[in-house]
């Protein structure tokens, strides 16, 4: 896994290209071409999760289930 600074740089590059409407992102001499914006948004979501995990601020989800017999 990449370090936190690299993940943030990749996220910033991806966000910049998304804002410009460009489907090709280049970072550190590597080029990635996405098929559509949905694929870019999925990659951005993965990067944000990796950044949260690397920085120790990962989200904790709690699911509460409540049931009743319907009486």
N, CA, C and O atoms as a printed pandas DataFrame, in Angstrom:
     atom_number atom_name residue_name chain_id  residue_number  x_coord  y_coord  z_coord
0              1         N          UNK        A               1    0.841   -1.177    0.000
1              2        CA          UNK        A               1    0.000    0.000    0.000
2              3         C          UNK        A               1    0.889    1.245    0.000
3              4         O          UNK        A               1    1.956    1.264    0.615
4              5         N          UNK        A               2    0.443    2.247   -0.679
5              6        CA          UNK        A               2    1.192    3.504   -0.773
6              7         C          UNK        A               2    1.088    4.286    0.539
7              8         O          UNK        A               2    0.176    4.067    1.336
8              9         N          UNK        A               3    2.019    5.182    0.743
9             10        CA          UNK        A               3    1.982    5.996    1.952
10            11         C          UNK        A               3    0.906    7.075    1.822
11            12         O          UNK        A               3    0.357    7.299    0.743
12            13         N          UNK        A               4    0.620    7.728    2.927
13            14        CA          UNK        A               4   -0.469    8.696    2.994
14            15         C          UNK        A               4   -0.271    9.852    2.015
15            16         O          UNK        A               4   -1.226   10.266    1.357
16            17         N          UNK        A               5    0.940   10.375    1.906
17            18        CA          UNK        A               5    1.193   11.504    1.004
18            19         C          UNK        A               5    0.934   11.123   -0.459
19            20         O          UNK        A               5    0.396   11.922   -1.226
20            21         N          UNK        A               6    1.317    9.909   -0.836
21            22        CA          UNK        A               6    1.091    9.446   -2.205
22            23         C          UNK        A               6   -0.396    9.279   -2.480
23            24         O          UNK        A               6   -0.878    9.657   -3.548
24            25         N          UNK        A               7   -1.121    8.719   -1.531
25            26        CA          UNK        A               7   -2.566    8.546   -1.698
26            27         C          UNK        A               7   -3.270    9.890   -1.859
27            28         O          UNK        A               7   -4.165   10.035   -2.691
28            29         N          UNK        A               8   -2.860   10.866   -1.060
29            30        CA          UNK        A               8   -3.469   12.200   -1.146
30            31         C          UNK        A               8   -3.140   12.846   -2.485
31            32         O          UNK        A               8   -4.003   13.486   -3.086
32            33         N          UNK        A               9   -1.917   12.691   -2.959
33            34        CA          UNK        A               9   -1.537   13.255   -4.260
34            35         C          UNK        A               9   -2.339   12.609   -5.383
35            36         O          UNK        A               9   -2.773   13.291   -6.312
36            37         N          UNK        A              10   -2.534   11.297   -5.298
37            38        CA          UNK        A              10   -3.345   10.610   -6.322
38            39         C          UNK        A              10   -4.781   11.097   -6.295
39            40         O          UNK        A              10   -5.386   11.322   -7.344
40            41         N          UNK        A              11   -5.336   11.263   -5.083
41            42        CA          UNK        A              11   -6.709   11.751   -4.965
42            43         C          UNK        A              11   -6.844   13.154   -5.545
43            44         O          UNK        A              11   -7.802   13.447   -6.261
44            45         N          UNK        A              12   -5.890   14.014   -5.236
45            46        CA          UNK        A              12   -5.938   15.384   -5.739
46            47         C          UNK        A              12   -5.862   15.416   -7.264
47            48         O          UNK        A              12   -6.572   16.189   -7.908
48            49         N          UNK        A              13   -5.000   14.575   -7.840
49            50        CA          UNK        A              13   -4.886   14.508   -9.302
50            51         C          UNK        A              13   -6.192   14.021   -9.910
51            52         O          UNK        A              13   -6.645   14.557  -10.922
52            53         N          UNK        A              14   -6.799   13.010   -9.303
53            54        CA          UNK        A              14   -8.054   12.463   -9.810
54            55         C          UNK        A              14   -9.176   13.484   -9.709
55            56         O          UNK        A              14   -9.954   13.644  -10.649
56            57         N          UNK        A              15   -9.268   14.176   -8.578
57            58        CA          UNK        A              15  -10.305   15.193   -8.412
58            59         C          UNK        A              15  -10.137   16.327   -9.416
59            60         O          UNK        A              15  -11.123   16.833   -9.953
60            61         N          UNK        A              16   -8.897   16.726   -9.670
61            62        CA          UNK        A              16   -8.646   17.787  -10.640
62            63         C          UNK        A              16   -9.090   17.402  -12.038
63            64         O          UNK        A              16   -9.686   18.213  -12.747
64            65         N          UNK        A              17   -8.807   16.179  -12.439
65            66        CA          UNK        A              17   -9.211   15.723  -13.764
66            67         C          UNK        A              17  -10.719   15.547  -13.849
67            68         O          UNK        A              17  -11.312   15.817  -14.894
68            69         N          UNK        A              18  -11.344   15.103  -12.778
69            70        CA          UNK        A              18  -12.799   14.965  -12.771
70            71         C          UNK        A              18  -13.461   16.326  -12.923
71            72         O          UNK        A              18  -14.439   16.464  -13.657
72            73         N          UNK        A              19  -12.934   17.329  -12.234
73            74        CA          UNK        A              19  -13.491   18.677  -12.326
74            75         C          UNK        A              19  -13.334   19.240  -13.727
75            76         O          UNK        A              19  -14.173   20.015  -14.188
76            77         N          UNK        A              20  -12.266   18.856  -14.402
77            78        CA          UNK        A              20  -12.029   19.329  -15.767
78            79         C          UNK        A              20  -12.794   18.500  -16.800
79            80         O          UNK        A              20  -12.858   18.874  -17.971
80            81         N          UNK        A              21  -13.375   17.375  -16.369
81            82        CA          UNK        A              21  -14.119   16.530  -17.291
82            83         C          UNK        A              21  -13.234   15.648  -18.158
83            84         O          UNK        A              21  -13.659   15.196  -19.221
84            85         N          UNK        A              22  -12.016   15.400  -17.714
85            86        CA          UNK        A              22  -11.054   14.608  -18.478
86            87         C          UNK        A              22  -11.031   13.188  -17.899
87            88         O          UNK        A              22  -11.039   13.018  -16.680
88            89         N          UNK        A              23  -11.002   12.184  -18.756
89            90        CA          UNK        A              23  -11.030   10.799  -18.305
90            91         C          UNK        A              23   -9.641   10.178  -18.156
91            92         O          UNK        A              23   -9.530    9.009  -17.786
92            93         N          UNK        A              24   -8.590   10.932  -18.436
93            94        CA          UNK        A              24   -7.229   10.431  -18.318
94            95         C          UNK        A              24   -6.505   11.160  -17.189
95            96         O          UNK        A              24   -6.494   12.390  -17.134
96            97         N          UNK        A              25   -5.904   10.384  -16.293
97            98        CA          UNK        A              25   -5.178   10.948  -15.158
98            99         C          UNK        A              25   -3.737   10.473  -15.242
99           100         O          UNK        A              25   -3.474    9.294  -15.478
100          101         N          UNK        A              26   -2.792   11.414  -15.046
101          102        CA          UNK        A              26   -1.376   11.055  -15.044
102          103         C          UNK        A              26   -0.771   11.487  -13.718
103          104         O          UNK        A              26   -0.946   12.625  -13.282
104          105         N          UNK        A              27   -0.046   10.552  -13.075
105          106        CA          UNK        A              27    0.589   10.839  -11.799
106          107         C          UNK        A              27    1.864   10.025  -11.711
107          108         O          UNK        A              27    1.838    8.811  -11.916
108          109         N          UNK        A              28    2.963   10.665  -11.412
109          110        CA          UNK        A              28    4.280   10.005  -11.299
110          111         C          UNK        A              28    4.657    9.229  -12.556
111          112         O          UNK        A              28    5.219    8.137  -12.474
112          113         N          UNK        A              29    4.350    9.787  -13.700
113          114        CA          UNK        A              29    4.714    9.156  -14.964
114          115         C          UNK        A              29    3.827    8.000  -15.377
115          116         O          UNK        A              29    4.082    7.360  -16.397
116          117         N          UNK        A              30    2.788    7.722  -14.603
117          118        CA          UNK        A              30    1.848    6.657  -14.937
118          119         C          UNK        A              30    0.541    7.277  -15.397
119          120         O          UNK        A              30    0.069    8.261  -14.828
120          121         N          UNK        A              31   -0.036    6.687  -16.436
121          122        CA          UNK        A              31   -1.265    7.223  -17.005
122          123         C          UNK        A              31   -2.378    6.194  -16.891
123          124         O          UNK        A              31   -2.188    5.020  -17.205
124          125         N          UNK        A              32   -3.544    6.648  -16.437
125          126        CA          UNK        A              32   -4.722    5.801  -16.325
126          127         C          UNK        A              32   -5.846    6.475  -17.094
127          128         O          UNK        A              32   -6.111    7.664  -16.913
128          129         N          UNK        A              33   -6.499    5.712  -17.949
129          130        CA          UNK        A              33   -7.648    6.224  -18.691
130          131         C          UNK        A              33   -8.891    5.482  -18.220
131          132         O          UNK        A              33   -8.964    4.256  -18.310
132          133         N          UNK        A              34   -9.861    6.227  -17.720
133          134        CA          UNK        A              34  -11.109    5.650  -17.236
134          135         C          UNK        A              34  -12.134    5.643  -18.362
135          136         O          UNK        A              34  -12.059    6.455  -19.284
136          137         N          UNK        A              35  -13.086    4.727  -18.285
137          138        CA          UNK        A              35  -14.113    4.621  -19.327
138          139         C          UNK        A              35  -15.206    5.670  -19.173
139          140         O          UNK        A              35  -15.740    6.174  -20.161
140          141         N          UNK        A              36  -15.533    5.996  -17.918
141          142        CA          UNK        A              36  -16.601    6.970  -17.679
142          143         C          UNK        A              36  -16.427    7.585  -16.292
143          144         O          UNK        A              36  -15.548    7.187  -15.527
144          145         N          UNK        A              37  -17.268    8.548  -15.985
145          146        CA          UNK        A              37  -17.170    9.243  -14.700
146          147         C          UNK        A              37  -17.528    8.327  -13.529
147          148         O          UNK        A              37  -16.994    8.494  -12.432
148          149         N          UNK        A              38  -18.411    7.378  -13.745
149          150        CA          UNK        A              38  -18.776    6.452  -12.667
150          151         C          UNK        A              38  -17.556    5.645  -12.223
151          152         O          UNK        A              38  -17.367    5.400  -11.031
152          153         N          UNK        A              39  -16.742    5.241  -13.171
153          154        CA          UNK        A              39  -15.520    4.507  -12.847
154          155         C          UNK        A              39  -14.546    5.407  -12.081
155          156         O          UNK        A              39  -13.861    4.944  -11.169
156          157         N          UNK        A              40  -14.482    6.679  -12.445
157          158        CA          UNK        A              40  -13.618    7.630  -11.740
158          159         C          UNK        A              40  -14.125    7.851  -10.315
159          160         O          UNK        A              40  -13.331    7.933   -9.377
160          161         N          UNK        A              41  -15.452    7.949  -10.152
161          162        CA          UNK        A              41  -16.021    8.143   -8.822
162          163         C          UNK        A              41  -15.761    6.935   -7.933
163          164         O          UNK        A              41  -15.524    7.091   -6.735
164          165         N          UNK        A              42  -15.800    5.730   -8.503
165          166        CA          UNK        A              42  -15.495    4.525   -7.736
166          167         C          UNK        A              42  -14.032    4.541   -7.291
167          168         O          UNK        A              42  -13.721    4.178   -6.157
168          169         N          UNK        A              43  -13.139    4.960   -8.182
169          170        CA          UNK        A              43  -11.719    5.044   -7.837
170          171         C          UNK        A              43  -11.498    6.094   -6.750
171          172         O          UNK        A              43  -10.699    5.885   -5.837
172          173         N          UNK        A              44  -12.195    7.210   -6.842
173          174        CA          UNK        A              44  -12.086    8.264   -5.835
174          175         C          UNK        A              44  -12.572    7.753   -4.481
175          176         O          UNK        A              44  -11.967    8.048   -3.450
176          177         N          UNK        A              45  -13.647    7.000   -4.485
177          178        CA          UNK        A              45  -14.167    6.429   -3.242
178          179         C          UNK        A              45  -13.159    5.470   -2.621
179          180         O          UNK        A              45  -12.961    5.483   -1.406
180          181         N          UNK        A              46  -12.516    4.634   -3.445
181          182        CA          UNK        A              46  -11.494    3.710   -2.932
182          183         C          UNK        A              46  -10.306    4.473   -2.362
183          184         O          UNK        A              46   -9.762    4.096   -1.324
184          185         N          UNK        A              47   -9.904    5.548   -3.042
185          186        CA          UNK        A              47   -8.793    6.353   -2.535
186          187         C          UNK        A              47   -9.151    7.004   -1.202
187          188         O          UNK        A              47   -8.331    7.030   -0.284
188          189         N          UNK        A              48  -10.369    7.528   -1.091
189          190        CA          UNK        A              48  -10.783    8.158    0.160
190          191         C          UNK        A              48  -10.812    7.150    1.300
191          192         O          UNK        A              48  -10.436    7.484    2.423
192          193         N          UNK        A              49  -11.256    5.910    1.031
193          194        CA          UNK        A              49  -11.247    4.878    2.066
194          195         C          UNK        A              49   -9.819    4.515    2.455
195          196         O          UNK        A              49   -9.531    4.317    3.635
196          197         N          UNK        A              50   -8.928    4.428    1.478
197          198        CA          UNK        A              50   -7.526    4.097    1.772
198          199         C          UNK        A              50   -6.868    5.204    2.585
199          200         O          UNK        A              50   -6.078    4.927    3.488
200          201         N          UNK        A              51   -7.191    6.462    2.266
201          202        CA          UNK        A              51   -6.645    7.598    3.015
202          203         C          UNK        A              51   -7.157    7.572    4.456
203          204         O          UNK        A              51   -6.393    7.789    5.396
204          205         N          UNK        A              52   -8.444    7.308    4.621
205          206        CA          UNK        A              52   -9.007    7.245    5.970
206          207         C          UNK        A              52   -8.368    6.115    6.762
207          208         O          UNK        A              52   -8.089    6.269    7.951
208          209         N          UNK        A              53   -8.138    4.999    6.122
209          210        CA          UNK        A              53   -7.515    3.859    6.795
210          211         C          UNK        A              53   -6.065    4.163    7.166
211          212         O          UNK        A              53   -5.624    3.841    8.270
212          213         N          UNK        A              54   -5.325    4.783    6.247
213          214        CA          UNK        A              54   -3.914    5.092    6.491
214          215         C          UNK        A              54   -3.735    6.166    7.552
215          216         O          UNK        A              54   -2.732    6.178    8.267
216          217         N          UNK        A              55   -4.704    7.069    7.656
217          218        CA          UNK        A              55   -4.575    8.142    8.634
218          219         C          UNK        A              55   -5.216    7.796    9.973
219          220         O          UNK        A              55   -5.149    8.576   10.923
220          221         N          UNK        A              56   -5.837    6.622   10.041
221          222        CA          UNK        A              56   -6.431    6.189   11.294
222          223         C          UNK        A              56   -7.789    6.779   11.564
223          224         O          UNK        A              56   -8.255    6.746   12.703
224          225         N          UNK        A              57   -8.444    7.319   10.552
225          226        CA          UNK        A              57   -9.763    7.922   10.736
226          227         C          UNK        A              57  -10.830    7.157    9.972
227          228         O          UNK        A              57  -11.793    7.751    9.487
228          229         N          UNK        A              58  -10.668    5.858    9.864
229          230        CA          UNK        A              58  -11.644    5.043    9.141
230          231         C          UNK        A              58  -12.995    5.112    9.850
231          232         O          UNK        A              58  -13.054    5.188   11.077
232          233         N          UNK        A              59  -14.054    5.087    9.089
233          234        CA          UNK        A              59  -15.396    5.144    9.660
234          235         C          UNK        A              59  -15.732    3.826   10.330
235          236         O          UNK        A              59  -15.336    2.751    9.877
236          237         N          UNK        A              60  -16.469    3.940   11.415
237          238        CA          UNK        A              60  -16.975    2.763   12.102
238          239         C          UNK        A              60  -18.486    2.785   11.936
239          240         O          UNK        A              60  -19.152    3.750   12.310
240          241         N          UNK        A              61  -19.009    1.723   11.376
241          242        CA          UNK        A              61  -20.439    1.645   11.133
242          243         C          UNK        A              61  -21.097    0.786   12.197
243          244         O          UNK        A              61  -20.558   -0.247   12.592
244          245         N          UNK        A              62  -22.264    1.216   12.660
245          246        CA          UNK        A              62  -23.045    0.459   13.616
246          247         C          UNK        A              62  -24.409    0.208   13.003
247          248         O          UNK        A              62  -25.056    1.130   12.507
248          249         N          UNK        A              63  -24.839   -1.029   13.039
249          250        CA          UNK        A              63  -26.148   -1.388   12.525
250          251         C          UNK        A              63  -26.985   -1.856   13.705
251          252         O          UNK        A              63  -26.594   -2.762   14.441
252          253         N          UNK        A              64  -28.125   -1.235   13.872
253          254        CA          UNK        A              64  -29.029   -1.637   14.945
254          255         C          UNK        A              64  -30.278   -2.218   14.313
255          256         O          UNK        A              64  -30.870   -1.638   13.402
256          257         N          UNK        A              65  -30.656   -3.363   14.815
257          258        CA          UNK        A              65  -31.832   -4.054   14.289
258          259         C          UNK        A              65  -32.867   -4.117   15.393
259          260         O          UNK        A              65  -32.583   -4.523   16.520
260          261         N          UNK        A              66  -34.061   -3.710   15.043
261          262        CA          UNK        A              66  -35.165   -3.755   16.001
262          263         C          UNK        A              66  -36.280   -4.568   15.380
263          264         O          UNK        A              66  -36.675   -4.334   14.238
264          265         N          UNK        A              67  -36.780   -5.514   16.134
265          266        CA          UNK        A              67  -37.864   -6.362   15.621
266          267         C          UNK        A              67  -39.049   -6.335   16.570
267          268         O          UNK        A              67  -38.919   -5.984   17.743
268          269         N          UNK        A              68  -40.179   -6.703   16.056
269          270        CA          UNK        A              68  -41.386   -6.780   16.862
270          271         C          UNK        A              68  -42.239   -7.925   16.330
271          272         O          UNK        A              68  -42.109   -8.320   15.171
272          273         N          UNK        A              69  -43.096   -8.447   17.167
273          274        CA          UNK        A              69  -43.980   -9.524   16.729
274          275         C          UNK        A              69  -45.210   -8.955   16.011
275          276         O          UNK        A              69  -46.025   -9.711   15.482
276          277         N          UNK        A              70  -45.341   -7.663   15.993
277          278        CA          UNK        A              70  -46.460   -7.038   15.306
278          279         C          UNK        A              70  -47.747   -7.066   16.095
279          280         O          UNK        A              70  -48.827   -6.930   15.520
280          281         N          UNK        A              71  -47.656   -7.238   17.398
281          282        CA          UNK        A              71  -48.870   -7.251   18.227
282          283         C          UNK        A              71  -49.221   -5.903   18.723
283          284         O          UNK        A              71  -50.214   -5.746   19.433
